[in-house]
């Protein structure tokens, strides 16, 4: 029979033994769909097998509500160790570069040579490396080649050809057929590309929290949007709203599936989604980017698709950096994750997928089109404030008043300049 002294020793030893066996836990949060979740969980399991004693706590969900949850966590200093973020959120959470862990302090754990300097620059704030790019995405023109052939039209190669297609589609297919579809933000960006080509400036200055467009450029921005709708080129916002919601994705629209809406201005990272629902009579192809004669830049809008950051309050920042490096550059992880977060920004991961034949031709063609423009210096880095949640909401509200004919182009342009400057000054 054990005496009291042995019982006490045994009781004291239990917590120590339990503590010795407790794993090191890293929290990792991301949003996405079922394919991304499944692939990421497999990659996590691989990392855990390679690192006995390390447990990755997966915190994942759809996009709706993700930013709100992350905002609350960061405010309460309870953010995950590793988090998937949008590039624009750097301007929200790390205005002076100290909102996330500076990854430069963990350079030895990161294969930074696998990234282009331009891509790394997009993760720097005030000289600190706040995040690493998972992939890079830009806006491209997608066309349903079969629909244009049935209408007797060549694919649009210029702005003039794009605008000329509107009346032809109406005459050929009826009042509810259009050459191009897109959510409101898609059309805002398409109209902005015209202004950038003509005036050489986007809406927000990339180097300062101010509106870069002149009043004349802002007016033309609104007027180009109006032309897209009024000349029967783009699907009107009220029509989209009546068909199940203004923000209903293009691939879920029956008119897209059957070829009555024959184009889309969208991120190259969603090409597979857009292509996935087309019926057998349709054929999706990549189009040339419409460019004004003498354009000052391409007007192409590009930025990191997604980024990984380490929480400022992480107790294991070095381990978190190694986990990010694994997700971005490990060959086996690259095979598991595939294109679930876009085409990889890390050179070795991209090349591995390419050599394995895992990059569909259409997505690869879009990637090469974008990279050619980037190499030529024709895709300037945008301001992250342009996609700041508050500014985004403001722009949408202004263009919605135009879409529903509740204001004039002149009044909307004035708001974009005057109220836009005031808002940028508040959120800078």
N, C-alpha and C positions, 0 to 999 in steps of 0.2 A: 504493500500500500504506500502511495507517494505521500511524503510529509508536506507540511504547509509551505516549506521553503521551495521545494520543487514545483509545487503548483504555481507559486508566485513567479518563479523563473520562467515557467512555460507560458504563463499569461503575458509576461513582458515580452517574450520572444515572438509571439504571434504577429503583432503589428509590424515588427522589424522585418519578419520574413515576407509578410504581405507587401510591404513597401518595396522590398528588394525585387519582387516579382512584378510590380506595377509597371505597365508600359509607359513610354514617353508618348504623349498624345499631341498631335497637331490637328487643328481644326482647319478644314478647307471648304470654302463655300463657292458655289457657282450656280448659274441658272442655265436652262436649256430644255431640250425636248428629250424624248425617250432614248433616241440613238446616242446623244451626247452623254446622258446619265449612264447608260449601260457601258459605253466605252471607257468612261472615266472611272467607274467603279472597278473595272478590270485592271486599269493602269494602277489604281491605288493598291489593289491586291498584290500586284507584282512588286511594287515598292516595298510593301510590308514584308513580303517573302524575302526580299533582299536585305532588309534591315530588321532583323529580329529585335523585339523590344520596342519597336515604334508602331504606333497605331494612328492611322489617319481617320479622323472623325469627319465623315462626309455630311455636309449641310447643303442640300441642293433643292431646287424648286424651279417653277416656271419664271418668266421674266416679271410678270405682274406681281408687285409687292416686294421684289428683291431690293430695289434701291431704298425703299422706305425702311425695310428691315436693317439694311446695312447702315443707313444714316443713324438709326437709333443705336445700333451697336457701337459705331464709332464715337458717337456723342457720349455713350456710357463707358467708353474704354473697354468694351467687351467684344471687340471685333475679332473675327477669325485670324489665325496665324497667316494663312494664305487665302487670298480672295481673288476671284475673277471680277474684273471691273471694266467698265467702258472707259475709253481714253478721256472723254470729256469730264469724267468724274474727278480727274486730277485737279481741275480748276475749282471743284467744289470742296474737296476734302484736303487739299494740300496746296493752298494758295502760295505759300512761301517755301514749299519743298520739305516741310517737316511733318506732313500728315501721315506718311508711311515710312517704313524703314528705308534708309539709304542703302541700296544694294551695292554701292561701290565699296562699302565696308566689308562685303562678303564676296568680293571679286574672285577670291581663290576657290569659291564653291560654284562659280558660274562660268559657263563656256561662252563668254561674251563675244569671242571671235567668230561665233557662228551667226552673228547678226550684222547687218549693214549699219554703218555709223548713223545714217539718216533714221533708221528704225529705232536705234537706241536713243537718239535725240528726242524722239517723241515721248519717251518715258522720263525725261529729265525735267525737273522743276527747280528753278533757282540753283542750278548746278548739281542737284542731287538726283541720283537715279532712283526714281520712285517706283517704277514698274518696267516690266519687260513685255514686248509685244508677242502675242501668240500667233497672230497672222496680220496681214495688211489687206485692206479691202478698199475698193473704189467703185464709183458709179459707172456703169456701162449701159450700152443700148442693146437690148435683146429684141429680136424680131421673129414673128411667126412667118417664115419664108413662104409657106404654103398659102397663107391668107393673102399675102401681097401678090402672089402669082395668080390666084383666083381673081383678084381685083384688077389684074393687068398692069401692076405697078412693080417697078424695081424697088429694092430696099432703099430707104432714104439714106443719102450720104451727106446731105447738107441741110441747113435749116430751111432753105427754100423748098426742098423736096419733102421735108417733113410736113410743113404747113400745106403744101399742095395736096398731100395725101388725104387730108380731112374730108374735103368735099367728095372725093372719089369714093371713099368708104361709105359715106352717107348715101350716095347715089347707088352704089353696088349692093350694099347690105342692109340699108335702112337707117332710121334715125338713132338707133341705139348701138350702132357699130362705130368703133373708133380705132385709129391707128395705134394709139398708145394708152395704156392704163397706168395708174399709180395712185398711191395714197397722197394726201395733201402735201406732206413733207417731200415726197418724191418730186412733185411738180414745182414746189418752191425751189428745190435744188436745181431742177432742170432750167427754170427761168433764171436762176442765179448764174448758171454757167454761161448763158448768153451775155449777161452783164460783165462777167469776169473777162470774157473774150474781147468785148468791145472797149471796156474801160480799164481793164487790168487790175480790178480790185474786187474782192468778195464783200459781203455785207459787213463783217467784223474785221477790224484791223488785226493781223496776226501778231503784232508786236505791242499793241496797247489796247486797253479796254475802251474802245470807242468805235463808232460806226465809221467804216472806211468809205462807204458809198457817198457820193455827192447827192444832193437833192435830185439832180437830173438822172443819175444812175438808179437811184431808188425808185423814181417814177417809172423808168423803163423796166425795172424788175417786175413791178406790179403789172405793167402793160403787157409784157411778154406772157405772164401767167394768164392774163385775160385773153390774149390771142389764142393760146393753146386751147382754151375752153370755147371761146366764141367762134373760132374757125373750125370747130368740130374735129380737133386733133386729139385732145385728151378727154378722158371720161370726166364729166362734171362731178364735183363733190356732192351736190344734192342727189344725183342719180346713184352714186356709190352708197350714200347713206340710206337710200330707199331699198337697196338690195342686200340688206343684212348688216349694215354698219359701214361708216365712212372709212374705218381702218381695217376692214376685212381684207386679208391678204389676197393678192392677185390670183394666186393659184387656186384659191377656193371659189373664185367667181366663175359661174357657168359660162358666161360670155367669153372668158379667157380660154376655158377648156375647149370650147367648140370653135374658136378662131374668130369670133366677132370683135374681140379686142385683141389687136394683133401685135402689140409691142409692150415693152416695159422698161422704164429707166430705174435701175435698181443696183444694189450691191452685187458684185461678182460672187460674193460668198453665198448667195441664195439661188444661184443658177439651178442647182439640182432641185430645189423646191419648186421653182417656176416650171421646170420641165416635167416634173413628176406627174402632173394631172392632165397634161394635154392628150386629147384623143388621137387615134391613129392617123387621122387626116391632117394633122398639124406637124410642123417641123420647126423647132427653135434654133436660131442661129445668132451669132454675135454680129452686131452691126458696127459700122464706122462711127466714130464720135463726131457729131455735127460741129463744124467749126466755121466761124465767120472769116471772111477774107481779111488777112492782115491781123488776125487775132493776137492779142498781147500775151495770152497764155492759153492753155488747153481748156480751162474752165472745168476740168475734171476734179471732182471732189473725192479725196482719199484720206484715210487715216487708219490707225490700227483697228482691226476688227474687235479684238478683245485684248486685255492685258492681265498679267498676274502681278500682284503686289503683296508685300509682307506687312502685316499690321504693325503699327508703331509700338504697340504694347505687347507684341509677341515675346514670350519668355524663351523661345527657341529660334531666334532669327537665322542662325547659321544652318540649322536643320531645315528650316522653312525655305531658305535659299537653295539648298541641295534638292529639296523636293520640287521646286519650280524648275530647276535645271533638268531634273529627270523628266518632267512632263514635256519640256520644250525640246530637249536634245537627245534623249536616250533612244537608240534605234528600236528597241522592243516596244517602248512606250509609243513611239511614232507609228508603229504598225497597228497597235491597239486603238489609238485615238484617231488615226486616219485624217479625214477631212471634217470631223465633227465640229471643229472650231475654225474652219476655213483652211486654205492652203498654208502650211507652216511657214513662219518667218525665218526660223532657224535653217541655215543652208543644208546641213546634213540631213535633217528630217525631210525637207522638201525633196532633195535628191533621192533619198531612199524610196519615198512614195512614187516618185517619177520612174525610177528604174524598175520598181515592182509593178508598173502599169496601173497604179491606183489613182491616177489623175485623169479624169475624163477629158476628152479632146476639147469640148466646149469650154470647160473651166480653165484648162491650160491655155487656150487661145486668149481668153479674157485676161488671165494673169500676164501673158506676154504683152498684150496690148497696153496694160497698165504700166508694166515695168519699162517698156519702151518710152512712154511719156515721162516716167520718173527719171530715167537715165538722161533724158534730154532736158531735165530741169523745168518741165512744163506742168508739174503738179506741185504747186507751192504748199507748204505746211499750213493748214488752216488754224484759226484760233480755237482752242478748246472751249472758249466761252460761247462760240457759235452753237454748240450743242449742250450748253448749260441748261438744266431743266427749266429754269425760270425764263430764260431768253427763248428757248424752244416753245414754251407755252405762249409767250407773247407773240412771236412770229405767227404761230398757228392761228391765234385769235384774230390778228390783223387780216391774214389772208382768208380766213373764214368769212369775215365781213365782206370781202370782195367776192368770194365764191357765191354767197347768198345775196349779192347785189344790195347790201345794206350801206355801202359807202362808195365814194368815187375813188378812182385810182390816185388822184391828187391828194385826197385826204389820207388815204392809206399810206402813201409814200411819205407824207409829212410825219405821220405817227412813227413809221419805221425809223426815221432819222431822229426826231426830237425825243420821243419816248424811249427809243432804243438806246440813245446815248445816256439818258438818265438811268435806265435800268442797268446798263453796263457799268456805270459809275458806282452803283450800289453793290453789285455782286463781284466786283473786281477783287 
